[in-house]
Amino acid sequence: MKVRKSKGMRSKTMRLLHEAPQSAAPTHGSDQVPAAAPVKLVVTPATDPAVTRKSAGAGDLERVDANNRIPSWNPFDRSCLSRDLFDTIGDKWAMLILLSIQDGPLRNGEIKEKVQGISPKVLTQRLGVLVEDGLVTRTSHHQIPPRVDYELTELGESVIEPLQSVYEWTVSHMDEVMDFRRKTRKSQTRAS
């Protein structure tokens, strides 16, 4: 059976499951063959793992989908919620904020000094997202004047190594990138 995938099904696979027939025996005194088992069409995500509700850990139960399966995370899939975290980690301001507090807690103003060019509004927004995603903690000290510190969580510390690698790659390859940019601009100028 050939199944034509519609636009909404591109990220899904089709799978046929055969259910056992209700009654496998022929009817009383007849030569009739029992009806073929009904075929149930089930659509499951292509990245659906073999982990079910029974094998899930206690913390995984809230991730169970409508098919009692735990979804795997795939940022390439446009409907995958992991894209939100991918966006957060890939955002230049979030990356710089995380790298700025890797050596210890900082106040909002101290982060703003380290991450030059970030507006107060964007800093507040990005810190809020990082706190919400559990990468940064926000500690409010009850003193006068009020003081709020931002610090990496254990989860936030785990992303520092890959971010540091991106940072180091950027710094070490920027001269090459600038050469390519100049060449591209020259060729575009000649073409126009």
C-alpha beads as a LAMMPS data file, in Angstrom:
LAMMPS data file: protein, C-alpha beads

192 atoms
191 bonds

1 atom types
1 bond types

-500.0 500.0 xlo xhi
-500.0 500.0 ylo yhi
-500.0 500.0 zlo zhi

Masses

1 110.0

Atoms # bond

1 1 1 0.000 0.000 0.000
2 1 1 1.461 3.313 -1.031
3 1 1 0.689 6.225 1.265
4 1 1 0.918 9.747 -0.024
5 1 1 2.177 12.085 2.647
6 1 1 0.363 15.351 3.014
7 1 1 2.058 18.563 4.063
8 1 1 1.129 18.018 7.708
9 1 1 2.518 14.496 7.715
10 1 1 6.017 15.150 6.367
11 1 1 7.606 14.680 9.778
12 1 1 5.564 11.599 10.549
13 1 1 5.714 8.017 9.426
14 1 1 2.828 5.752 8.638
15 1 1 2.544 2.394 10.289
16 1 1 -0.113 -0.270 9.909
17 1 1 -1.126 -2.385 12.854
18 1 1 -3.242 -5.476 12.465
19 1 1 -5.723 -6.127 15.211
20 1 1 -6.802 -9.675 15.968
21 1 1 -10.221 -10.488 14.548
22 1 1 -13.125 -10.528 16.959
23 1 1 -13.943 -14.146 16.126
24 1 1 -11.594 -16.428 14.235
25 1 1 -14.060 -19.328 13.937
26 1 1 -16.446 -19.633 10.985
27 1 1 -20.120 -19.095 11.682
28 1 1 -22.356 -22.092 12.573
29 1 1 -22.304 -24.776 9.882
30 1 1 -21.131 -22.585 7.037
31 1 1 -18.145 -22.513 4.774
32 1 1 -17.782 -18.795 5.269
33 1 1 -14.308 -17.524 5.923
34 1 1 -14.116 -15.116 8.812
35 1 1 -13.838 -11.471 7.872
36 1 1 -10.337 -10.097 7.514
37 1 1 -8.951 -8.419 10.555
38 1 1 -9.650 -4.699 10.551
39 1 1 -6.621 -2.571 9.821
40 1 1 -5.938 0.344 12.105
41 1 1 -3.889 3.222 10.737
42 1 1 -1.634 4.747 13.354
43 1 1 0.435 7.863 12.784
44 1 1 3.454 8.183 15.039
45 1 1 6.315 10.693 15.034
46 1 1 9.340 9.520 13.049
47 1 1 11.545 10.080 16.075
48 1 1 9.286 8.122 18.442
49 1 1 11.524 5.941 20.671
50 1 1 10.637 2.573 22.085
51 1 1 10.115 4.053 25.534
52 1 1 6.565 3.722 26.799
53 1 1 4.681 4.775 29.912
54 1 1 5.541 1.429 31.570
55 1 1 9.294 1.852 31.090
56 1 1 9.398 5.582 31.806
57 1 1 10.970 7.021 34.904
58 1 1 8.907 9.115 37.306
59 1 1 10.165 12.398 35.837
60 1 1 9.370 11.289 32.293
61 1 1 5.651 10.730 32.848
62 1 1 4.784 14.355 32.171
63 1 1 6.463 14.030 28.732
64 1 1 4.218 11.150 27.642
65 1 1 2.327 12.012 24.454
66 1 1 -1.141 10.959 23.303
67 1 1 0.192 7.561 22.200
68 1 1 1.678 6.855 25.674
69 1 1 5.174 7.292 24.272
70 1 1 7.937 9.606 25.382
71 1 1 8.919 11.852 22.469
72 1 1 12.546 12.169 21.508
73 1 1 13.768 15.691 20.969
74 1 1 14.674 16.749 17.434
75 1 1 15.282 20.455 16.715
76 1 1 15.075 19.712 12.972
77 1 1 11.374 18.912 13.444
78 1 1 9.424 22.174 13.229
79 1 1 6.896 21.052 15.841
80 1 1 9.492 19.903 18.387
81 1 1 9.583 21.933 21.594
82 1 1 13.363 21.505 21.777
83 1 1 13.601 24.276 19.171
84 1 1 12.825 26.784 21.926
85 1 1 15.893 25.718 23.883
86 1 1 17.913 25.568 20.674
87 1 1 16.868 29.184 19.998
88 1 1 17.806 30.208 23.530
89 1 1 21.251 28.610 23.479
90 1 1 21.928 29.860 19.936
91 1 1 20.994 33.465 20.727
92 1 1 24.094 35.692 20.809
93 1 1 22.912 37.629 23.870
94 1 1 22.073 34.489 25.842
95 1 1 25.427 32.960 24.929
96 1 1 27.301 36.064 26.049
97 1 1 25.284 36.324 29.280
98 1 1 25.995 32.691 30.137
99 1 1 29.701 33.099 29.369
100 1 1 29.832 36.320 31.404
101 1 1 28.615 34.600 34.586
102 1 1 30.655 31.412 34.233
103 1 1 33.139 32.563 36.897
104 1 1 30.516 33.374 39.517
105 1 1 27.368 35.342 40.270
106 1 1 26.947 38.832 38.867
107 1 1 24.407 41.598 39.270
108 1 1 22.398 42.902 36.339
109 1 1 24.619 45.986 35.926
110 1 1 27.802 43.899 36.061
111 1 1 26.504 41.634 33.300
112 1 1 25.600 44.727 31.249
113 1 1 29.174 46.028 31.629
114 1 1 30.649 42.713 30.453
115 1 1 28.196 42.197 27.578
116 1 1 28.692 45.530 25.843
117 1 1 25.892 46.785 23.618
118 1 1 23.032 44.837 25.198
119 1 1 20.060 47.025 26.084
120 1 1 18.543 46.828 29.577
121 1 1 15.291 45.503 28.077
122 1 1 17.004 42.689 26.145
123 1 1 19.160 41.810 29.153
124 1 1 16.073 41.517 31.365
125 1 1 14.251 39.438 28.736
126 1 1 17.161 37.038 28.155
127 1 1 17.823 36.617 31.874
128 1 1 14.131 35.798 32.360
129 1 1 14.272 33.081 29.704
130 1 1 17.513 31.649 31.104
131 1 1 15.985 31.529 34.590
132 1 1 12.774 29.966 33.236
133 1 1 14.763 27.271 31.392
134 1 1 16.750 26.464 34.541
135 1 1 20.139 27.593 33.230
136 1 1 20.480 30.550 35.607
137 1 1 19.266 31.240 39.137
138 1 1 18.044 34.635 40.276
139 1 1 18.775 35.350 43.931
140 1 1 17.217 38.394 45.535
141 1 1 19.041 39.616 48.677
142 1 1 16.848 41.483 51.139
143 1 1 19.050 44.444 51.884
144 1 1 19.164 48.136 51.233
145 1 1 19.810 48.924 48.451
146 1 1 18.162 45.803 46.981
147 1 1 20.531 43.351 45.345
148 1 1 19.826 40.603 42.795
149 1 1 22.471 38.137 41.658
150 1 1 22.425 35.846 38.637
151 1 1 24.384 32.613 38.729
152 1 1 24.691 29.480 36.607
153 1 1 22.815 26.399 37.750
154 1 1 24.303 22.924 37.347
155 1 1 22.406 22.668 34.059
156 1 1 23.753 26.073 33.016
157 1 1 27.294 24.983 33.829
158 1 1 26.858 21.978 31.540
159 1 1 26.347 24.250 28.508
160 1 1 29.444 26.382 29.151
161 1 1 31.895 23.961 27.512
162 1 1 30.070 23.909 24.142
163 1 1 29.525 27.684 24.303
164 1 1 33.195 28.208 25.128
165 1 1 34.089 26.095 22.077
166 1 1 31.866 28.257 19.847
167 1 1 33.411 31.384 21.380
168 1 1 36.975 30.130 20.799
169 1 1 36.179 28.978 17.249
170 1 1 34.705 32.396 16.467
171 1 1 37.723 34.281 17.774
172 1 1 40.264 32.016 16.054
173 1 1 38.511 32.018 12.648
174 1 1 37.313 35.617 12.437
175 1 1 40.285 36.712 10.272
176 1 1 39.440 34.015 7.702
177 1 1 35.777 34.991 7.733
178 1 1 36.698 38.643 7.197
179 1 1 38.849 37.651 4.174
180 1 1 35.913 35.762 2.652
181 1 1 33.595 38.684 3.310
182 1 1 35.972 41.090 1.532
183 1 1 36.303 38.744 -1.466
184 1 1 32.534 38.307 -1.670
185 1 1 31.929 42.061 -1.541
186 1 1 34.539 42.698 -4.264
187 1 1 33.013 40.099 -6.570
188 1 1 29.518 41.497 -5.946
189 1 1 30.753 45.040 -6.693
190 1 1 32.292 43.903 -10.003
191 1 1 29.136 42.042 -10.986
192 1 1 26.905 45.081 -10.501

Bonds

1 1 1 2
2 1 2 3
3 1 3 4
4 1 4 5
5 1 5 6
6 1 6 7
7 1 7 8
8 1 8 9
9 1 9 10
10 1 10 11
11 1 11 12
12 1 12 13
13 1 13 14
14 1 14 15
15 1 15 16
16 1 16 17
17 1 17 18
18 1 18 19
19 1 19 20
20 1 20 21
21 1 21 22
22 1 22 23
23 1 23 24
24 1 24 25
25 1 25 26
26 1 26 27
27 1 27 28
28 1 28 29
29 1 29 30
30 1 30 31
31 1 31 32
32 1 32 33
33 1 33 34
34 1 34 35
35 1 35 36
36 1 36 37
37 1 37 38
38 1 38 39
39 1 39 40
40 1 40 41
41 1 41 42
42 1 42 43
43 1 43 44
44 1 44 45
45 1 45 46
46 1 46 47
47 1 47 48
48 1 48 49
49 1 49 50
50 1 50 51
51 1 51 52
52 1 52 53
53 1 53 54
54 1 54 55
55 1 55 56
56 1 56 57
57 1 57 58
58 1 58 59
59 1 59 60
60 1 60 61
61 1 61 62
62 1 62 63
63 1 63 64
64 1 64 65
65 1 65 66
66 1 66 67
67 1 67 68
68 1 68 69
69 1 69 70
70 1 70 71
71 1 71 72
72 1 72 73
73 1 73 74
74 1 74 75
75 1 75 76
76 1 76 77
77 1 77 78
78 1 78 79
79 1 79 80
80 1 80 81
81 1 81 82
82 1 82 83
83 1 83 84
84 1 84 85
85 1 85 86
86 1 86 87
87 1 87 88
88 1 88 89
89 1 89 90
90 1 90 91
91 1 91 92
92 1 92 93
93 1 93 94
94 1 94 95
95 1 95 96
96 1 96 97
97 1 97 98
98 1 98 99
99 1 99 100
100 1 100 101
101 1 101 102
102 1 102 103
103 1 103 104
104 1 104 105
105 1 105 106
106 1 106 107
107 1 107 108
108 1 108 109
109 1 109 110
110 1 110 111
111 1 111 112
112 1 112 113
113 1 113 114
114 1 114 115
115 1 115 116
116 1 116 117
117 1 117 118
118 1 118 119
119 1 119 120
120 1 120 121
121 1 121 122
122 1 122 123
123 1 123 124
124 1 124 125
125 1 125 126
126 1 126 127
127 1 127 128
128 1 128 129
129 1 129 130
130 1 130 131
131 1 131 132
132 1 132 133
133 1 133 134
134 1 134 135
135 1 135 136
136 1 136 137
137 1 137 138
138 1 138 139
139 1 139 140
140 1 140 141
141 1 141 142
142 1 142 143
143 1 143 144
144 1 144 145
145 1 145 146
146 1 146 147
147 1 147 148
148 1 148 149
149 1 149 150
150 1 150 151
151 1 151 152
152 1 152 153
153 1 153 154
154 1 154 155
155 1 155 156
156 1 156 157
157 1 157 158
158 1 158 159
159 1 159 160
160 1 160 161
161 1 161 162
162 1 162 163
163 1 163 164
164 1 164 165
165 1 165 166
166 1 166 167
167 1 167 168
168 1 168 169
169 1 169 170
170 1 170 171
171 1 171 172
172 1 172 173
173 1 173 174
174 1 174 175
175 1 175 176
176 1 176 177
177 1 177 178
178 1 178 179
179 1 179 180
180 1 180 181
181 1 181 182
182 1 182 183
183 1 183 184
184 1 184 185
185 1 185 186
186 1 186 187
187 1 187 188
188 1 188 189
189 1 189 190
190 1 190 191
191 1 191 192
